Amino acid sequence: MKLYEFEAFPNPRRVRVFLAEKGIEVDKEQVDVPSGAHRTEAFRAINSDATVPCLALDDGTTISQCVPISRYFEAKHPEPPLMGKTPSEQAEVAMWQRRVEEGLMNAATTYYHHATPGLGKLEPFQIKEWGEKNRERVFATMELLDKTLADRNYVAGDDYSIADITTLCALDFANYAGMQTPDSCKNLKRWHANVSARPSASA
Ligand SMILES: N[C@@H](CCC(=O)N[C@@H](CS)C(=O)NCC(=O)O)C(=O)O
């Protein structure tokens, strides 16, 4: 089994944190995204989506996208559960994971790719206005999370889950890309300090 990833980027980090929480070691290969290594014929033969992370199993199956990769490891190594235990917990975790993936991770990366130099020569098609619109969405999602975290410890409820992992990686990326968490988002900042102190955060 091999995990294709790139250490500096936010989506591969989601899988590394997930694996660290479960205590799973996987062989990794770095794919140098800024130099375009993910868009070569050789890498497209592994992942036609031309993105990292991508997990190649020993039977030849390849799985791209953070959530399906995480789902594979959750099924293989159920403890500790990171995607909910009961049907209602599983649905709530999936709901928050998706809200944050769309409203924070995808919005922040869209801002980065469209309204900043992004990946430089790998960004021939940019719509600055679309990038700025996504910046607004990032701040709206920060506000939503701040309200939600007023009366709970974790994004999807009482337990740490994949929704926290997506939020951590997306928020750190948004901050890096110039969208600082407003000081008024005290609950979100408290949550961020808490989850950043877990050893998995530095995976
Ligand atoms: N939704 C995908 C996002 C994967 C993704 O976009 N990864 C970035 C690195 S953070 C990438 O490979 N970008 C390549 C590009 O923009 O050309 C997932 O969950 O894995």
The ligand as a MOL file (V3000), in Angstrom:
LIG
                    3D

  0  0  0     0  0            999 V3000
M  V30 BEGIN CTAB
M  V30 COUNTS 20 19 0 0 0
M  V30 BEGIN ATOM
M  V30 1 N -11.4380 17.0890 -2.8480 0
M  V30 2 C -10.0940 16.5480 -2.9810 0
M  V30 3 C -9.1300 17.7020 -3.0860 0
M  V30 4 C -7.7300 17.2450 -3.5040 0
M  V30 5 C -6.8850 18.4240 -3.9490 0
M  V30 6 O -7.3600 19.3670 -4.6060 0
M  V30 7 N -5.5960 18.3580 -3.6140 0
M  V30 8 C -4.6910 19.4090 -4.0120 0
M  V30 9 C -3.5440 19.5050 -3.0330 0
M  V30 10 S -4.1080 20.2180 -1.5090 0
M  V30 11 C -4.1660 19.0990 -5.3900 0
M  V30 12 O -3.8150 17.9660 -5.6670 0
M  V30 13 N -4.1200 20.1230 -6.2560 0
M  V30 14 C -3.6340 19.9510 -7.5760 0
M  V30 15 C -4.0060 21.0910 -8.4710 0
M  V30 16 O -4.6480 22.0550 -8.0050 0
M  V30 17 O -3.6640 21.0150 -9.6440 0
M  V30 18 C -9.7800 15.6100 -1.8250 0
M  V30 19 O -10.6070 15.5050 -0.9040 0
M  V30 20 O -8.7450 14.9240 -1.8320 0
M  V30 END ATOM
M  V30 BEGIN BOND
M  V30 1 1 1 2
M  V30 2 1 2 3
M  V30 3 1 2 18
M  V30 4 1 3 4
M  V30 5 1 4 5
M  V30 6 2 5 6
M  V30 7 1 5 7
M  V30 8 1 7 8
M  V30 9 1 8 9
M  V30 10 1 8 11
M  V30 11 1 9 10
M  V30 12 2 11 12
M  V30 13 1 11 13
M  V30 14 1 13 14
M  V30 15 1 14 15
M  V30 16 2 15 16
M  V30 17 1 15 17
M  V30 18 2 18 19
M  V30 19 1 18 20
M  V30 END BOND
M  V30 END CTAB
M  END
